[in-house]
């Protein structure tokens, strides 16, 4: 025992000198020395003062329901918001450890979109921007023309690391390549996750006795149950007494045509599934047409019930609140929920910030999208192809820089997992915005069951403006499902085949 004690004391005396003589150990100790942050496992490198330029789309442009968005990695310098403070600390640590400067640019210039900027950059063989964030629909336009990199080829990035969303990595791979993904480095992928919100005050006012949270726990939160609650309680009514049922009245459910597709995903279906061997997509309707048609017909029966459901972009409200002059969502379903005149509202989690402005006495809760049936294996939650961010890298980045850029990205992801995600998820989403422990429990379930659909991202068969593709048939209120799909199937299948040829 005495000999062992002497050896331990000797080791303790020598250890500080050993650490001081080791450059790697010194970097590691610095990485874990700031505030309440954990240890950084990503290798540290000296970038010699290099500027890392980040380009991000401004998702909040023109939307009353999206508030406070400052970009991915970026933050409001003067903000006291805990998420901004966490982002600020992460960026400061990475700049110090890697001897670099991280500069963010937030853009909403529709005349020069991020895909246009990236194409111009690659064609000119420059590297003005190093890291880009945009939605899936935009990022997908860059993948097949070699304008963005396969992230698996970037040294310093390992997509199996815990700070990357593994559902996204698996679902968005194409033939083993990952052109875009998301994780702890960005937060607007979380905010672009679709959920159902319910008004607790209106629920009580309508004497609805079911405990919605308990329905989820008991595996009884199904599509049929959701429809039953909306229809049997006579929630929708002419509440302002003008003998007209419109956006100023009270509704059981408010949403948009995109939510038809959301229900289909919630039933465990997608526009495109992937071959297990080749990892290449195929149109689900090509092998499961009748299953698709049956599911959509069932959903549309409810969505076309104008005495129960208010659809923001239906012909009625699209004509009344045309885009450009109005935002039809803000003027109809969002406004009704804010004012306490809507029991259920389906939308993205980005809506939560604006719900802090709800009328006095109005409280809301968060629920998963209902399962198709109780026998379904799990929940499935849509991540929007238009209103959620993914990360991608321009193909013109110098080869000699890739390792360092990859290390910076990994460090930002790892430290964001330790500092930003807890602040964003546990504090802002679960407690500040959700306001109750039950909704926090529901959020855990929702984020565990997110699904990404290549069919929505690439929308095969669409024109340059995104119209006429296969996605549109999944969010169309026309009940003539089979004939609609038959009218676009050949064009969409041909576009998919051209896509696959480019991949190969």
N, C-alpha and C positions, 0 to 999 in steps of 0.2 A: 504493500500500500504506500509506504514512504517513497519507494522508487517511482511508482506511478505518479505520485504527487509532484515529485521533482521534475519529471518529464513534462507534465502539464504546465508547470510554472515556466519552464524553459521555452516551451512552445509559445506561450502567451507573450513572453518577452520578445521573441524573434518575429512573431507574426506582423506587428505594425511595420517593421523594416522591410519585410518581404512584400507587403502590399505597396509600400511607398516606391519600391523599385520596379513594380510591374505596371506598365502603361495600361494594359487591358483592365487590370483590377481597379486602377484609379478612375478610368472612364466609367466602369460599372458602378463604383461608389458614388460618383457625381450624379449618375443617372437616377439613383434612388435617394438623393439627399434633399430634394426640394419638397417642402410642405408635407402633405399627407399622401404623396404619390408613391406607388410601388416601385419595384425594381424593373429597369428596362433590360429586356433580354435581347433586343435587336442590337446587332453590332454597331458601334459608334465609328464614324469616319469624319475626317476633316475635309470640308468642301471648299476651304480657302476663301470664304466670304461669298460664295456663289448665291445668286438670287433665284429662288424657286417661285415661279409665277403660277398662280392658281386662277383659273377662269371658271366662273359659276353663273348659271342662269338664275335670275331673280324670279322665284316662283310666286312671290307675293304681288307681282305687277297686275293692277287692274282688278284685284279681288278683295272685297270687303271681308271675306271670310278667312283670308290668310293674312295674319298680322304678325309683325315682329320678326320677319325672316331677314337675316343678315348674311346668309350664305354658309356654305360648308367650310370648315376650318376657320373662316373669318368670324368676326365678332364686332359688336359695338364698343369702341374704345372707352366710351364714357358710361357704359351700362353697369348697373349694380346687380343685374340678373346673374344668378348663380351659374347658369349655363355659359353665358358670355365670359364670366370670370374664369371658369374652368378651361374654356377654349384658349383664353389669353395665356393662362399659365402653361398649357401644353405647348402652344406655339413658342413661347419664350424659352422653354426648356429645350425644345428641339433646335431652335436657333443657336442656343448657347453650346449645346453638346456637339452639334454638327458644323459649327462655324459657318452658318448660312443665314440668309434673310428670306422670310416667307412673305410674299406680297399677294394679296387677293384682289381680284377684279370681279365685281358683280354687274351683270349686264342684262338689260331687258330690251335691247335693240332688235326689233323684229326684222329690220332691213339687213342686218348682219348677224345672223344667228350663230350659235356656237359651232354647228356643223360647217357653216360657210367659212368661219374663221379658221377652223382646223384644216379644212381642205386647202385654203389659201396658204396656210403655214407649211403644210406638207409639200405642196406643189412648188413653193418657193424655197424649200429645203432650209427653213429657219426654225428656231425653237423659241418663239416669243413666249408661248405658254407651255408649262410642263405637266400640269395636272388639270383635268377638266371635269366638271360636274354638270350634267344635264339629265333630262328624262330619258326613259328607255326608247321612246318613239324616235327621238332625235339621235340618240347614240347609235341606234340600229342602222341609220342611213350611212354611217361611216365604216361599219365593220367589214363589209364585203369588198370595198374598194381599196382596202389596205391603207386607210387613212388613220387607223388607230391600231395599237399593238395588242397582240395576245399577251395578257398579263402573266401567263405562265412562263413567258420567255424573258421576263424582266428580272434580272438578278436582284436579290434583296427582298423580293416579294414572294411569299409562300401563302397561297390561298387557303391552305389547310390551317393556318394560324387562327387562334381563337377570336381574333378581332375582325375576321371576315364572316359575313352571314353565310353559313353553309347551305341553307336552302337556296340562296341566290347563286352561289357558286355552282351547285349541282343543276338547278333548273335553267340557268342562263348559259350553260356551256353548249357549244355547237361543235360536234365532231372532236371533242376534247379540248377545244379552244375557249378561252374566256376573254372576250373583248371588253366587257364591262361588268362591274359588280358593285356591291355596297357592303357596309359594315360599320364599325364604330367610328370610322373616320368621317362619316356623314350622318346627319340626323333626319334629313328630309325624306329619306326612304322610310323611316318609321312614321313620319307624319303623313306620308302618302299611302298608309295602310287603311283600308276601308273597314268601318265598324258600323254598328247600329247604336244610336243614342236614343235615350227615352227621357221624357219629361216626367219627373217624379210627382210634381205638383198636379199636372193634368191627370196622371194615373189615379191619384187619390181623389181628385174632383169627380172623375168618371166612375168611382167606386169599383175599380178593377182590383180584384182580390189576389190574383196570382202573383207570387213572388218571382219576378223574372230571373233574378240571380239563382234562385233555387231550382228553377226549371233547367238552367244550364247545368248545375251540379248533379241533377237527377237524370241527365241525358234525355230531357223532354223538350229542350229548346229546338224544335224542328220547324221546317217551313210551314207545315200545316197548322202548327200551334200559333205561329206568328200571324198567319192569315186569319185564323179563328179569332184571335184577340182583336185584330183590326176591324173585323166585320161584325162580330156579335155584340159589341159594346156600344154601337151607335155613336162612336166618338166624332165622326165627321158630321157636321151640321152647320146650318146657316146661323152663325153666332152673332152676326151684326144686324140681322133682321131685315136685310134688303131684298129677300126672296131670290137671291142669286148665290150660287155656290161658287166662290172664287178664292183667290189668294188671300183675301181679307177675313176668311172664315176659319173654322177649326177643323183639323184633319187628323185622321188616324195615322196616316203615313205620308211622308214627303220624301221624294228622291228625284232621280234622273234616269234617263233611259240606259245609261251606262250600268246602272245597278241590276238590270236584267242579266247582263254578263256576270256581274258579281255573284248573283245567286247561283248561276251555272257553275262557277268555280267552287262555290261553297258546297255544291253537290259532288265535288271530287272530279270535275271535268275541266278540260281546257280546250282552247282552239287547236293547239298543237301538242301532241305527245311526242316522246322521243323513243327511237329504237334503242333497246338496251345494249345492243352490241356496238352499233356504229355511233351512238349518241347524236344522231341526226333526226330532225323533226319531221313529222308527217301530220297531215290534217286529220283531226279526230273524226270529223264528219265523213271522211272517206271510208272508215271502218266501222263507225258507230253512228250512222246517220239516224236510225230510228230512235236510238236512245237520246240523241241530241234533240230531235224534233219533239219527242214526248216531254222532255224536261222543259224546253222553251215554251211549249204550248201551255203547260201547267203554270208557269211563271206569268205568261202574258195574260192569262185569264184574270189574274189578280191586278196586274198593272194597267189593264184597260177598264178597270172598275172606277169610273169617274165619280161615283158617289162615295168612294172610300179613300182613293189615292190621288195625291196631287203630284204630277210629274213636271218638273221645272221646264224641260225642253220639249214638252208635248206640243203639238201644233197650236193649241189654244194659247199657251203662255209664250211660245216662241214668236207668235204674231203680235201679242200684246206687249212683250218686252224684247224687241229685236236686239241682237248682239250689235255692239258698237255704240248704240244709244244707251242700252241697259246691260246689266248682267242678270239674265233671267233667274239664275239660282239665288242671287242675293235678294231679288225682289219677291220671290215666292217662298220656296221651302225653307230657306235659311232664315228669312225674316219671320216666318210663322213660328219656327222653333224658338227663336230668340224672344218672341213676344208671348210664349206660353200657349200657342194655339196649334201645337202639333205633338202627338203622342210619340211617334217614332220618326227618326230622321236618319237616313243612311248617307254617310259621306266619309271623307278622309279625316284622320286625326288632326290634320292641320286646322280644322275648324274649331278645335277646343279653345284656342287662345281667344277667338272672337266671342266665345260663349261666356267669357267673364263679363260681358255686357248684357247678359240676360236680364229681363225685367225683374224687378224686385219680387222676392218670394218664389222665384222659379229655380228649381234645382234639377240637374240632369244626372243620368247614369250611363254607363257604357256596357254594351253587350256584344258578344260575337255575332257574326252573321249566322243565322240558323242552319243547322244541318238539313240535308234533304230528307233524311229519316233517322230514326233512333238507331237503326242497324248500321249506319255509316261508321266507318272505322275511326274517323277523327274530324275535326273542323278544318276548313281551308279558308284562308283569307287573302283577298286580292291586294296586290301592291300595284297602284296605278301606273300605267305606262306613260301618262302625261303629267301626273302630279306627284312624282317621287323621283329622287335623285339617284343616279349611278355614277361611278367614277370610271374614267377612261383616259388613256394617254396618247397624245399625237405620235404618229409613226416617224416623225422627223427628229425625234430626240436623238442626240449624238450617242453612238454606241458606247463611247468611253464614259458617258455621264449616267448611263442607265443604272448601274449598280448603286451609285450614290443617291439618285432619285428614288430608286426602289427602297433603299434603307430609310430615307427620310419619310416616305409614305408609310412604311412599316412602323417606324417610331411614332408617327402621328396616330396611326391606328391603335397601337398598343397602349400609348399613354391616354388616348381618348377613351379607350375601354375602361381604364382605371379611374379617370377623372370626369370626363364629359358625360359618358353614358349614365353613370349613377345620378348625376345632377339632372340630366334631361329626363331620364326614364323614371327614376324613383321619386324625384322631388317635383319636377314640373308636370309630367304626364300623370303619374299615379296619385299624387297628393294635392298639388296646387290646382291642376285642371280637373282631374276626376273627382276630387273632393271626398271620396269615401273609399274604405278598404275593399268593399265588394267590387267596385269598378277596377281597382288595382289588381285584384285577383283575376278579373276578366281579361285585363290587358296582358297578364302573364300568359294566359291561354292563347290569346290572339297572336302574340308575337312568336309563340312556339309553332304556330300553324300557318305561317305565311307561305304563299305560293306565287311563283313567277311564271309567266306564260310567254314563250317565244312567239306564239301566234298573235298575241296582242301587240307585242313589240314591233314585229315586222309587218303585220297586217297585209299579207300577200294579196296582190291584185289591186291595191289602192293606187290612185293617181298621184301626181306630184303634190297635191294638196291634202292627201290622206283620205280622200273619199273613194267609195266604191270597192273597198277591200273586204276581206272575209270578216273582220271584226265588226263591221257595220251590221251584219246579219244577226249578231249576238246581242245587239242593243237597239233593235228595231221593234216598234210597237205593233207593226202589222202582224196579225195572227196567222197569215198564210205562210207558215214557216217553210214547208217543203219547197214550194214554188220559188220563194225568195232565194233559198240556198242554191237551187238548181240553176238560177239565173247567173250566179257569180262563181259557181264551183269551178268550172273549166278554166276561167281566167285566173283564179286564185291558185289552182293546182299547177298551171303552167308557170306562174310566177314563183311558186315554191320550187319547181324543178330547176328553173334557171338559178335560183338561190343555191340549191344543192350542188349544181355544176360548178358554181364559183367557189363554194366551200371545198369541193374535191380538188 
